[in-house]
Amino acid sequence: MPVGTGQKGKRLRDDVGTEPLSDSLLAWYDAHARVMPWRVPPDQKLAGVRPDPYRVWLSEVMLQQTTVAAVRDYFHKFTSIWPTVQDLAAAEDADVMGAWAGLGYYARARNLLKCARAVVADHGGVFPTTRDALLTLPGIGPYTASAIAAIAYDEAAVVVDGNVERVMARLHDIHEPLPKSKAVLTERASELTPAQRPGDYAQAVMDLGATICTPRNPACGICPWRDPCAARAQGTAPDLPKKEPKKPKPTRQGTAYVARRSDGAWLLEVRPDKGLLGGMLAWPSTEWSVERPQEAPPIAADWTQLPAEARHTFTHFHLGLTVLVATVPMEAQPTRGSFMPHADFRPSELPTLMRKVYDLTQGHAPLWP
């Protein structure tokens, strides 16, 4: 195998034994690092500028299961409104959930607040400096703790995301499918993590996977690890990493109720903290189930069904929501939810699914006052 094995903390060398793989990758990173709003460029870091743990943490939470392109604007928004962890800890829950709307995986936003408040209350507003200590914070798991420890504090923590898994699988020509191969891929990544500049190295491997060692059509000809890459030598790089077949997603059904009072106010509710879209502003709806659920209107009204349904895909299922609309008088009393004045209603603060429902009402329901 072109890449040898070694103990944690030792630099492995390429197939001709002349240069540690981490050194060749860091040299590439110094010249080709992606520009990120949360990242300290390698030249600035070498000049003594240290990454802000708050910005590193915020970006890593946002980037979970989300693309860099989708995160950039949200990161700018959050750091503009709440530039420090103290600012975020003091924020109103509804404001943070509203600012997060559209980014998805809303448990992350709830955990964001819990973590910020724990950092302020228990750590004097300073993020812990080690991976083990970071793991004690709410919402911080092994990956996020490793990323913060490495990038913000230069701890030689092993950072393994999807990009790193792909790079390791190809570098070592590992054909065992994910997720079974996670342990061995993490071990291979650990063997290559250097004691010097581990934060830059972690970002370099992720950049390599995002820009060169891409899922389709990897640019092997310009890769800094071209020579030691076992999969390139075997011609298997485009096929790796292998993955077990995904199970088909079921489709669930439900009904969303969009009621507007005669003064223009909207009937909305805050979903329970636990569960999908937890803590988010939403239209009242039925349960979401494979079998058509029993109707559960939140207020007595003459409901009209729109001709199209709101469709959305979550991690484990597809959802189709039938949309019912109604205008109700001022004296109408809902059984759940409350009316929000139209002047206070911002559709942009709805989660994506609920924004889809709203958009349907604008296209098909000219009955609003």
Secondary structure, 3 states (H helix, E strand, C coil): CCCCCCCCECCCECCCCCCEHHHHHHHHHHHHCCCCCCCCCHHHHHCCCCCCHHHHHHHHHHHCCCCHHHHHHHHHHHHHHCCCHHHHHCCCHHHHHHHHCCCCCCHHHHHHHHHHHHHHHHHCCCCCCCHHHHCCCCCCCHHHHHHHHHHHHCCCCCCCCHHHHHHHHHHCCCCCCECCCHHHHHHHHHHHCECCCHHHHHHHHHHHHHHCCCCCCCCHHHCCCCCCCHHHHHCCHHHCCCECCCCCCCEEEEEEEEEEECCCCEEEEECCCCCCCCCCEECCECCCECCCCCCCCCCCCCCEECCCCEEEECCCCEEEEEEEEEEECCCCCCCCCEEECHHHCCHHHCCHHHHHHHHHHHHHCCCCC
